[in-house]
Amino acid sequence: MSEDTKKAPEQKFGDQVQEANKNIINSKYIIKSHELIQQGYKVYLLAQGTNTPYKGSRGHLDATNNVRQLTDMFLKYGANSNIGITLKDTGLVVLDIDRHTQNKNGLTSLKKAGITPNFDNEVIEKSPRNGIHVFYRVPDDLDVTKLKRNIGAGLELVTDKITVAPSIKLVDGGGIGYQHFGKDFIHANLMPDWLIELASNVPKSGDTQTGRVPRYSTQERWEMVLNGFIQGQRNNMCVSLSGYLLRINVDPNIAYAIVKNVNENSDVPLAEKEVETIYRSAYQREKQRRLGGR
């Protein structure tokens, strides 16, 4: 009789529970997912080695920031499940640069567009097929729902969901993992102007004109400081300038003084109370972003 057969049924069950708990405690996927929740993100699970949701699950629609709920999902599907995060309402977008083939190389597409980006200080994850995922923070006054997803051969701007490290993908019979480089997602840098322009000016099918998403560049914001707010754009400009000054770490009191002074120098100033309300709202958003990764 084997040793397993000699064990009492309750003892064998206890061994299985102990082994399951050991897997849970040591799982790098679970540890990472808890870190992501602490940073303010919602996590969902994918079948091990794939970007496919488990049968019976709803994929990113099951995303949660509840640790107990997520742990139950790992217990149900396995401690080595791939993980993803939802991007909606997080203030994050991802530039997905494919490098699968010579004809579908995102870096080549950027070069042809006259763009030579430097990713040295960005938050990056390398995908199993040698792609690059660059994580960016969205400017407060930019509506990402108006941006295009397909922005060039081998270039996508992802705004809904993304698989993240340490997930693996089965490639050519072996498992290759996503690799994370740089800071945590909550410390991602602001979207560069070239990316916003690229994603804003891709025409829809059948369009003969390109459309630019309403926003203000860094230069335009400093022109506000010199010239004041323009009637018809005063509220948007006030929101944009307030958020910008806070994001570049200008002392909050000084930032408010600058915004008030700009308004007072405008041809048709906003009411002082309205400026205060706009600034307080921008301040709270920036405070929430720094504390919660938004």
N, C-alpha and C positions, 0 to 999 in steps of 0.2 A: 504494500500500500504506500502510495507517495505521501510526502510530507503535507502537501496541500490537502490530500484526501483525509488525513488524520485530523486536520484542524476543524474545530467546531465551526458551524456556519456563521455564528455571530462574530467569531474571531476573524474569519476570512473577510467578512463585511467590514469589520473594523480596520483591517489592513488596507482595504480598498479606499476607505474614507481617508486614512492617514496619508496614503499615496496621493490622493486627489488634493488634499490640503498642501502637501509638499510641492506639488506642481503649481498650485495657485500662488504660494509664497514666493517661489523662485522664478515665476514667469516674467520675463523682461517685457512682454506685451502688456501684462497687467500693471506692472510698475510704471511703465511709460504712460499708459492710459490714465492712471491716477494723477500723474504729474500734469498731464494735459488738462484734466478737470480742475486741478488747483489753479491753473493759469486762466481758467474761464471758458474752456472749450467743451463742446459736447462730442462724445465719442461713440462710434458704432463699430460693429464687428463684421468681418468678412471671412469667407471660407479660407482656411489656411493655405497660403501659397498662391492666392488669387485676389482679384478685385471684384469677386462675385459674392453677393450676399448669400448666407446660408438658406437652404430650402426651408420655407416656412417663416423666415424673418422678413423684415421690410427694409433691410439695408440702412441707408442714412436716415430713413424716417423713424428708426428706432434709436437714434442718437440720444444720449442722455448725459447729464452732468451729475447724476446721482450715483455715488460710489457703490452703494449696496445693490442698486439695480444693475449696474454694469458687471459687478462681480457675479451676480446670478446668471447673467448672459454668458460669462466665461465658463461658469460651471456647467451650463447647458451645452455650449458649443465646443468648448475646449480651451485650455489655458494658453495655447499657442495660436489663437486666432489672429488673423491680420486685423489692423486697426485703422480707422479713418476718422477725420473730424469734419464737421459741417462748417462751412465758411460764412453762411448767411448770418447777418447780424453780429459778426465778430469784428468787423472792420479790417478783415484780411482778404487779400486776393492772391492768386498764385499764377505766375507766368510759367507755363509749361513749355519747355524748349525740347523738342524731339531731335534726336540725332541718329535715327534708325538707318537712314539711307542717304546717299549723296543728294538725291532729289527731294528729300524731306528733311532738311537740316535747318533748324530754327536759327542757329548762329549765322549761317550763310544768308538767310533771309534778312536778318538784322543788318548784316554788312551791306547787302544790296540796297537797303533803305537808308544807308549812310549813318547807321547807328553802331557805335563801338562801345557797348556798356562795360563797366568794370564791376564785377560781382564779388570782389575780394571782401568787402565789408557787409555783404548781404546775408540774410538767413536762407540757406540753400539745402535742398535734399537732392541727392543723386538717385535716380530711379534705376531699377534692375536692368533696363535696356539702354543704359548710358544716357538717359535723358536728364534734364536739369529742371528742378522745381524751385523757383525763386519766390519767396514769400515777401509781400509788401503790405504796408499799412495804407488804408484808403484815406485820402483827405476828407475832412468833415463835410465839405460842400460838394462832394462828388457823388453822383448817383450811379452806382455800379450797374444797376439794371439797364441803363442806357448804353453801356459799353458792349462791344462785340466780343464774342468768344473766339472765333477764328480770325486771327489778325495777320496771318501770313502762312506760307508753307512751313510746317513744323512749329508753328507758334499758336498757342491757345492761352487766353486769359480765363482762368478758372475761378468762378465766383460762388459755386454751390457746395462742392464737397471734394475731399482729396484723401487718398491713402497716404499714410505717413510711416516713417521709421518707428520701430525696427521691423516692420512688415517685410515679408519675403514674397518673391514671385518665382514660379517654376519656369525656368528658361533653359531650353535645350537639355531637358532631363535633370537639371539641378536647381537648387534653390538659391537665388541671389537676393540679397536684402537691400532695402532702401537705406541710404546713408545720410545722416544729418550733419551739417557743417554750420558753424557759427552760433549765434545767440539763440535763446528761446524765441518762439513765435511772437510772444507779446512784445519783444524788443525789435521787431522788424522795422526797417526804414520805410519812410514815406514813398509812395509810388513816384518814380521820376517823371518829369514832364514828357519825355520822349515816349514813355509807355502809354500815358494818358492820351497823348495826341494820336498814337498809333491805333489804340483801341477805340477812339472817338471818331476817327475819320475813315473807317471801313464802311463803304456803302452797302446797304441791303440789296438783295437780288432785285435787279430791275431799276434801281435808283441811278439817276444820272448825276446827282450831286451828293457830296459828302456832308455830313452834319457833325458839328462840334458840340460836345456836351458842355452846357454852360458851367463855367468855373473861372477861377482867377489864378494866374501864374504868380510866381514869386515877384516878378517885376511889376505886375499889375497891382499887387498888394502894396508895394512900396510907393507906387504912384498914388495910391489912395492916401498914404501918409503925407505926400506933398500937396495933393490937389483936393483932398476931401472926397466925400461920397457923392456919387452921381444920382440925381433925382430919378426915381424909377428903379434904382438898384440899391438904394440905401440900406435896406434891411439885409439883403444878401451880402453886400460888401462888409457891413458891420459884423455879420456872423463869420465871414471868411477871415477878416483881419484879426478878430478876437481869437479864433481858433489857431490861426497861424502863429501869432505872438506867443501863445501859451505852449504850442508844440515845440517852438525853438527855445523854450526855457527862459523866456523873459519873465522877470519877477511879476507875479500876478498884479500887484499894486501899480507897478510901472506900466504894465500892459494896459490896464484899465485907464490910466492917465493918458496914454497914447491914443487909445480909441476915443476917449472923450474929446481930446484935443482935435483929432481928425474930424469928428462930427461937428464940433463948433466951427471949424474952418470950412465946412461944406456950404455950398450956395443955399441949400434949403436943409438945415439940420433936422435930425430926428429929435423928438422930445427926450429930455434927459432921462426920464423914467424908462423910456423904451430902450435906450442904449444900455442902461443898467440891467434890465431884464435880459437882453440879448447876451450881454457879457457874462452874467451869472450862469446862464444856460450853457454857454461855451466852456466856462470854467468847470461846471459840474461834469460835462462830457469828458473833458480832458482828465479830470480827477478820476472818473470811473475807468477810463481807458488805462491809466497808469496802475490802478489798483487791481483791475479785473481783466486786463488784456483786451479791452475794447477800444 
